[in-house]
């Protein structure tokens, strides 16, 4: 944002907004992954996505409650 302001100055207008994406992540994950293995299913999903990228590693407990 600082770079945008310094480069374009008054040519741009910035309106800041906040959207809480992860505000209730626990309940959302529990509801959306209920029929797909719950938190453990979500964890396996995340592990599978990360496994596609050789340069990434992730802790095996990610996504598990």
C-alpha positions, -999 to 999 in steps of 0.1 A, spaced: 0 0 0 29 23 8 44 17 -26 11 23 -43 6 56 -25 42 68 -31 40 59 -68 6 72 -77 -1 97 -49 -35 114 -53 -42 95 -85 -56 67 -65 -81 65 -37 -77 37 -11 -107 25 9 -97 1 36 -120 -28 45 -116 -56 70 -131 -90 63 -127 -117 90 -120 -148 69 -108 -170 98 -130 -155 126 -148 -188 131 -125 -212 113 -129 -240 139 -167 -242 135 -165 -238 97 -140 -266 93 -159 -288 116 -191 -282 96 -177 -284 61 -154 -314 68 -179 -333 89 -187 -359 62 -151 -360 49 -133 -371 80 -135 -339 101 -103 -323 112 -83 -354 104 -97 -354 69 -89 -317 65 -54 -324 77 -49 -352 51 -62 -328 24 -38 -301 34 -9 -326 35 -18 -338 0 -18 -303 -14 15 -295 2 30 -328 -10 26 -315 -46 53 -289 -39 88 -303 -34 100 -271 -17 73 -270 10 71 -289 43 43 -289 68 39 -302 103 19 -335 103 -5 -322 129 -17 -292 109 -55 -292 107 -59 -318 135 -78 -305 165 
